[in-house]
């Protein structure tokens, strides 16, 4: 294949990859901004920053072959630009190309602080994140403004993009054709800036990511064996949601422990439900078994903590792998160019194709938890799951679950159970309970968990297990049902089985 055809093939791959990455990063930025809580968490802010940086880089990669200096090198076949357009594209390329790996490194630091240091989002944002943003933005502005002022933004030797380069273009590789390099811009300055932007920053980001990953793999995975424990597939759209669930369960656990301590200290029966009593002397309260709730809370807390760490470790591993895949060939190619040689066409072709794909890898990794949930719910392939998640704005596709459907659960209010399709007047949302007045005529098949061992059936029940008119209160918090609905019907009935406590 002639060199002209090889150049066009490699440059076409570069443009195609840059276009795909630009679309993916733009979509990811839109998804994050359109979320209700938007940029409220450090994780999303860092992903947003990586995507915004990749947008700049992808745009420069797409425009580079066209806005390059038209007469810079004879093999820049598509170049129609001048030195001003080249500087503009070069500024985008160097700014985005440096910011993307630095923010990827910041993401590794975020995972280290969350998993190893157990730092909260607020503490990380105040103590570390803001300084990372200030440092990166200040560094990029200082370096690239200096590069523009010193006239170091020029066409690359390949003629497919603009970056820090000496003049005339190609003098370092082929002085026999292009002559000796000019003193302006200073060749030493160009070398320093090129090393800093294309080698030192990406290499340092890779090294830090590897070190953090190694520490976490040894201290968390090997010692705590988080991947050896089977956990449930909790419904999360990003890794922070798991931690939020953990915090909710911890609060519930503290409430249960406080209730038990009060019971033991007073040496009395199980305290009354916090719900309001219904009229009648024969009122009974359906409450969850205290011991069962304690066991359920302990197991749930452990499972969520393990799932949280599993998910974050998996995400960190994927982000680090994508950083390697994108930058390794490009770094080696830059090293070859700076040494005064020309990379092999195959090497350069792969580097041109992989380097712009950071945006594609970012969106695939970011949406993976939501796609995984959607795949489980719908029983679909990964490709279809990603399609459904993207179509749903980056959120996992919701599906009606049998228990929630029976109880007509409407999040985020408390879950009422015991009667399916209750009239509105029977529900006391503010007290987190459902009130069933003895004057209401409801059939036995309205019981959400139709078990004679667990329920007092109210007026209108049929069969031998029918009871006298009772005032019944069924109470459960919505956080409990969030876990229940993910189990099978049998497990769910066991988890919410209740004991009848008579009240004087």
C-alpha positions in Angstrom: 0.0 0.0 0.0 1.4 3.4 -0.9 2.3 5.9 1.8 -0.5 8.2 0.6 -3.1 5.4 1.1 -1.7 4.5 4.5 -1.8 8.1 5.7 -5.4 8.4 4.5 -6.4 5.1 6.2 -4.8 6.1 9.5 -6.2 9.6 9.5 -9.7 8.2 8.6 -9.4 6.0 11.7 -8.4 9.0 13.8 -11.3 11.1 12.6 -13.8 8.2 13.1 -12.6 7.5 16.6 -12.5 11.2 17.5 -16.1 11.5 16.3 -17.3 8.5 18.3 -15.5 9.8 21.4 -16.9 13.3 21.0 -20.5 12.0 20.7 -20.1 9.7 23.7 -18.5 12.3 25.9 -21.1 14.9 25.0 -23.9 12.3 25.8 -22.3 11.6 29.2 -22.0 15.3 30.0 -25.7 15.7 29.1 -26.7 12.7 31.2 -24.9 14.0 34.3 -26.2 17.5 33.9 -29.8 16.3 33.4 -29.9 14.2 36.5 -31.9 15.6 39.4 -28.9 15.9 41.7 -26.6 16.7 38.8 -23.0 17.5 39.9 -23.7 17.1 43.6 -21.3 14.2 44.2 -17.5 14.1 43.6 -17.8 11.0 41.5 -20.0 12.7 39.0 -18.0 15.9 39.0 -14.8 14.0 38.2 -16.5 12.0 35.4 -18.0 15.3 34.1 -14.5 16.8 34.1 -13.0 13.8 32.3 -15.7 14.0 29.7 -15.4 17.7 29.2 -11.7 17.3 28.7 -12.2 14.5 26.2 -14.7 16.7 24.3 -11.9 19.3 23.7 -9.4 16.6 22.7 -11.8 14.7 20.4 -12.8 17.9 18.7 -9.2 18.7 18.0 -8.5 15.2 16.7 -11.5 15.5 14.4 -10.6 18.9 13.1 -6.8 18.4 13.1 -6.4 17.0 9.6 -8.4 19.8 8.1 -7.3 22.9 10.1 -3.6 22.0 9.9 -1.2 24.3 8.0 -1.8 23.4 4.4 1.8 23.5 3.3 3.4 22.2 6.5 4.3 18.7 5.2 3.7 17.2 1.8 1.7 14.3 3.2 -0.9 16.5 4.9 -3.3 15.8 2.0 -6.5 17.2 3.7 -5.0 20.3 5.3 -6.6 23.6 4.3 -5.8 25.7 7.4 -3.2 28.2 8.5 -1.0 28.9 11.5 -3.9 30.5 13.4 -6.3 27.6 12.9 -3.5 25.2 13.8 -2.8 27.1 17.1 -6.5 26.9 17.9 -6.7 23.2 17.3 -3.4 22.7 19.1 -4.6 24.5 22.2 -7.7 22.2 22.3 -5.5 19.2 21.8 -2.9 19.9 24.5 -5.5 21.2 27.0 -7.8 18.3 26.6 -5.0 15.8 26.2 -3.4 16.8 29.5 -6.6 17.3 31.5 -8.2 13.9 30.7 -5.4 11.7 32.2 -5.0 14.1 35.2 -8.7 13.9 36.0 -8.6 10.1 35.5 -5.8 10.1 38.1 -8.0 12.2 40.3 -10.7 9.5 40.0 -8.3 6.9 41.2 -7.5 9.2 44.2 -11.2 9.5 44.8 -11.6 5.7 45.0 -8.6 5.4 47.3 -10.2 7.9 49.7 -13.6 6.3 49.6 -12.5 2.7 49.8 -9.3 2.8 51.9 -9.7 6.0 53.9 -13.5 5.6 54.1 -13.8 9.3 53.5 -17.3 10.8 53.0 -18.2 12.8 49.9 -18.3 16.0 51.8 -14.9 15.5 53.4 -13.3 14.5 50.1 -14.8 17.5 48.3 -13.6 20.0 51.0 -10.2 18.5 51.7 -9.0 17.2 48.4 -11.3 17.7 45.4 -11.3 21.5 45.3 -7.5 21.6 45.4 -7.3 19.1 42.6 -9.5 21.3 40.4 -7.6 24.4 41.2 -4.2 22.7 40.6 -5.2 21.2 37.2 -6.9 24.3 35.8 -4.0 26.6 36.9 -1.4 24.2 35.5 -3.2 24.0 32.1 -3.7 27.7 31.8 -0.1 28.6 32.6 1.5 25.9 30.3 -0.7 26.5 27.3 -0.8 30.3 27.5 3.0 30.2 27.6 3.0 27.7 24.6 0.9 30.1 22.6 3.0 33.1 23.5 6.2 31.3 22.6 4.9 30.1 19.2 5.3 26.4 20.0 1.8 25.4 18.7 2.5 24.0 15.2 1.8 21.2 12.9 2.9 17.7 14.0 5.3 15.7 11.8 2.4 13.5 10.8 0.3 16.3 9.5 -2.8 15.0 11.2 -3.0 17.2 14.2 -1.4 20.3 15.8 0.6 20.2 19.0 4.0 21.4 20.5 6.3 21.2 17.5 9.4 22.8 16.0 9.7 24.6 12.7 10.0 23.7 10.0 7.7 20.7 10.5 9.6 17.4 10.1 13.0 18.9 10.6 13.7 16.6 13.6 12.8 13.5 11.7 14.1 14.3 8.2 16.6 17.1 8.3 17.8 16.0 4.8 14.4 17.0 3.4 13.2 19.9 5.6 16.6 21.3 6.8 17.8 22.1 10.2 15.3 23.2 12.9 14.8 26.9 13.5 15.8 28.6 16.8 12.2 29.9 17.1 10.4 28.3 18.7 13.2 27.0 20.9 13.6 23.3 20.3 14.5 22.6 23.9 11.3 24.3 25.0 9.3 22.3 22.5 10.9 19.1 23.8 10.1 19.9 27.5 6.5 20.8 26.7 6.1 17.7 24.6 7.5 15.5 27.2 5.4 17.1 29.9 2.1 16.9 27.9 2.4 13.7 26.0 4.6 11.5 28.3 5.1 12.7 31.8 1.5 13.5 32.7 0.0 10.4 31.1 2.8 8.2 32.5 2.4 9.7 36.0 -1.3 9.2 35.9 -0.9 5.5 34.9 1.7 5.0 37.6 -0.5 6.5 40.3 -3.5 4.5 39.1 -1.5 1.3 39.2 -0.2 2.1 42.7 -3.6 2.9 44.0 -5.1 -0.2 42.4 -2.4 -2.4 43.8 -2.9 -1.0 47.3 -6.7 -1.5 47.1 -6.4 -5.0 45.6 -4.0 -6.1 48.4 -5.6 -4.3 51.4 -9.3 -4.7 50.4 -9.7 -7.6 48.0 -7.0 -10.0 49.2 -7.4 -9.4 53.0 -11.1 -8.7 53.2 -12.1 -11.0 50.4 -14.9 -8.8 49.2 -15.3 -10.8 46.0 -15.7 -14.1 47.8 -19.0 -13.1 49.4 -22.2 -13.5 47.3 -24.3 -10.4 47.5 -27.6 -9.4 46.1 -28.0 -7.2 43.0 -29.0 -4.0 44.6 -30.6 -1.4 42.5 -28.1 1.3 42.0 -27.4 3.7 39.1 -24.0 4.7 40.3 -21.6 3.7 43.1 -22.8 6.5 45.5 -26.3 5.1 45.6 -25.0 1.9 47.3 -23.4 4.0 50.1 -26.6 5.9 50.5 -28.4 2.7 51.0 -25.8 1.6 53.5 -26.3 4.8 55.5 -30.1 4.3 55.5 -29.8 0.7 56.8 -27.3 1.9 59.5 -29.9 4.4 60.7 -32.6 1.8 60.8 -30.2 -0.6 62.7 -29.5 2.1 65.3 -33.2 2.6 65.8 -33.9 -1.1 66.3 -31.0 -1.4 68.8 -32.3 1.6 70.7 -35.7 0.0 70.8 -34.4 -3.2 72.2 -32.3 -1.5 74.8 -35.3 0.4 76.0 -37.3 -2.8 76.2 -34.7 -4.7 78.2 -34.2 -1.8 80.6 -37.9 -1.4 81.4 -38.5 -5.2 81.5 -41.7 -4.8 79.6 -43.4 -6.2 76.6 -42.5 -5.0 73.1 -43.3 -1.3 72.9 -46.2 -0.1 70.9 -45.8 0.8 67.3 -45.2 4.5 66.8 -48.4 4.6 64.7 -51.6 6.1 66.0 -54.1 3.6 67.5 -57.4 2.9 65.9 -60.7 3.0 67.8 -61.8 -0.1 69.7 -60.8 -2.1 72.7 -59.8 -5.2 70.6 -57.1 -3.3 68.6 -54.0 -5.3 67.7 -50.8 -4.1 66.1 -49.0 -6.0 63.5 -45.3 -5.3 64.0 -42.2 -6.8 62.5 -40.4 -9.2 64.8 -37.6 -7.3 66.6 -35.1 -10.2 66.4 -35.9 -10.7 62.7 -35.5 -7.0 62.0 -32.1 -7.0 63.8 -30.9 -10.0 61.9 -32.2 -8.6 58.6 -30.6 -5.2 59.4 -27.2 -6.8 60.2 -27.2 -8.9 57.1 -28.3 -6.1 54.9 -25.7 -3.7 56.3 -22.9 -6.3 55.6 -24.2 -7.2 52.1 -24.5 -3.5 51.1 -21.0 -2.7 52.4 -19.5 -5.6 50.5 -21.5 -4.7 47.3 -20.4 -1.1 47.7 -16.7 -2.0 47.8 -17.1 -4.6 45.0 -18.7 -2.1 42.7 -16.2 0.6 43.3 -13.3 -1.8 42.9 -14.7 -3.0 39.6 -15.2 0.5 38.4 -11.6 1.5 39.4 -10.2 -1.5 37.6 -12.1 -0.7 34.4 -11.1 3.0 34.4 -7.5 2.1 35.0 -7.5 -0.4 32.2 -9.0 2.1 29.8 -6.4 4.6 30.7 -3.7 2.1 29.9 -5.3 1.1 26.6 -5.7 4.7 25.4 -2.3 6.1 26.4 0.3 3.3 26.2 0.7 3.2 22.5 0.5 7.0 22.2 3.2 7.5 24.8 5.5 5.1 23.1 4.8 6.8 19.7 5.7 10.2 21.1 8.9 8.8 22.6 9.9 7.5 19.1 9.1 10.9 17.5 11.1 12.8 20.1 14.1 10.5 19.5 14.2 11.7 15.9 12.7 8.5 14.4 9.3 7.7 12.7 7.0 5.2 14.3 6.0 2.1 12.3 2.8 2.6 10.3 1.0 -0.2 12.2 2.1 1.2 15.5 1.0 4.7 14.6 -2.3 3.5 13.1 -3.3 1.7 16.3 -2.2 4.7 18.4 -4.3 7.1 16.2 -7.3 4.8 16.5 -7.2 4.0 20.3 -6.0 7.4 21.6 -9.3 9.2 20.8 -11.5 6.5 22.2 -11.4 7.6 25.9 -14.9 9.0 25.6 -16.3 5.7 24.5 -14.7 3.8 27.3 -15.8 6.4 29.8 -19.5 6.1 28.9 -19.4 2.3 28.8 -17.8 2.1 32.3 -20.0 4.9 33.8 -23.2 3.3 32.6 -22.1 -0.3 33.4 -23.9 -0.5 36.8 -27.2 0.7 35.4 -26.8 -1.6 32.3 -26.1 -4.5 34.6 -29.3 -3.9 36.6 -31.3 -3.5 33.4 -29.8 -6.7 32.0 -30.9 -8.6 35.1 -34.4 -7.2 35.1 -35.1 -7.6 31.4 -33.0 -10.7 30.8 -31.5 -8.9 27.8 -28.0 -8.8 26.3 -25.4 -6.2 27.3 -25.9 -4.3 24.0 -29.6 -4.1 24.5 -29.2 -3.2 28.2 -26.9 -0.3 27.3 -29.3 0.8 24.6 -32.2 0.9 27.1 -30.1 2.7 29.7 -29.0 5.4 27.2 -32.6 5.7 26.0 -33.7 6.1 29.6 -31.2 9.0 30.2 -28.5 7.0 31.9 -30.8 5.4 34.5 -31.6 1.8 35.0 -34.8 0.7 33.4 -37.5 0.3 36.0 -39.7 -2.8 36.1 -42.8 -3.5 38.2 -42.0 -6.0 40.8 -44.7 -8.3 42.1 -44.6 -7.4 45.8 -44.5 -3.7 45.1 -47.3 -4.1 42.5 -49.5 -5.9 45.0 -49.1 -3.2 47.6 -49.4 -0.4 45.1 -46.1 1.1 46.5 -45.5 4.7 45.5 -42.0 5.8 46.3 -40.7 7.6 48.3 -43.5 7.4 50.8 -43.5 4.7 53.4 -44.7 1.3 52.3 -48.1 0.1 53.5 -48.8 -3.6 53.4 -51.5 -6.0 54.7 -54.2 -4.9 52.2 -53.9 -4.7 48.5 -55.4 -1.7 46.8 -56.6 0.0 50.0 -58.9 2.9 49.7 -57.2 6.3 50.2 -58.9 6.9 53.5 -57.3 3.8 55.0 -53.7 5.1 54.5 -51.9 7.3 57.0 -48.8 8.4 55.1 -47.6 10.8 57.7 -47.5 8.1 60.4 -45.9 5.5 58.1 -48.6 3.0 58.7 -51.8 1.8 57.1 -55.0 1.9 59.2 -57.7 -0.7 58.8 -60.8 0.3 60.5 -63.1 -2.5 61.7 -66.0 -0.8 60.0 -64.5 -1.4 56.6 -65.7 -4.6 54.8 -62.7 -6.2 53.0 -62.3 -9.7 51.8 -59.6 -12.1 52.8 -57.9 -12.1 49.4 -56.9 -8.5 49.9 -54.1 -9.5 52.3 -50.8 -8.8 50.6 -49.2 -11.8 52.3 -52.1 -14.1 52.7 -50.9 -16.2 55.6 -53.1 -17.3 58.5 -50.1 -17.5 60.8 -49.1 -13.9 60.2 -52.3 -12.0 59.8 -55.6 -11.3 61.6 -58.2 -11.2 58.9 -60.7 -8.5 59.2 -64.5 -8.3 58.7 -65.7 -10.1 55.6 -63.1 -12.8 55.7 -64.2 -16.2 54.4 -63.3 -19.6 55.6 -62.5 -21.2 59.0 -59.6 -18.7 59.7 -61.9 -15.7 59.7 -61.6 -13.5 62.7 -63.8 -11.2 64.7 -63.7 -7.5 63.7 -60.3 -6.2 64.6 -58.5 -2.9 64.2 -55.2 -3.7 62.5 -52.2 -1.6 61.8 -49.5 -2.9 59.4 -46.2 -1.0 59.5 -43.0 -1.3 57.5 -40.5 1.3 56.4 -39.9 1.7 52.6 -36.2 1.0 53.1 -37.1 -2.5 54.3 -39.2 -3.2 51.3 -36.4 -2.0 49.0 -34.5 -5.1 50.0 -37.6 -7.4 50.2 -38.7 -6.8 46.7 -35.5 -8.1 45.3 -36.0 -11.5 46.8 -38.3 -14.3 45.8 -41.8 -14.5 47.1 -40.9 -17.2 49.7 -37.9 -15.2 51.0 -40.0 -12.0 51.1 -42.7 -13.7 53.2 -40.0 -14.9 55.6 -38.4 -11.5 55.8 -41.6 -9.6 56.6 -43.3 -12.3 58.7 -44.9 -10.6 61.7 -46.0 -11.4 65.2 -49.3 -10.2 66.6 -48.9 -8.3 69.8 -52.0 -7.6 71.9 -52.3 -4.2 73.4 -54.1 -3.4 76.6 
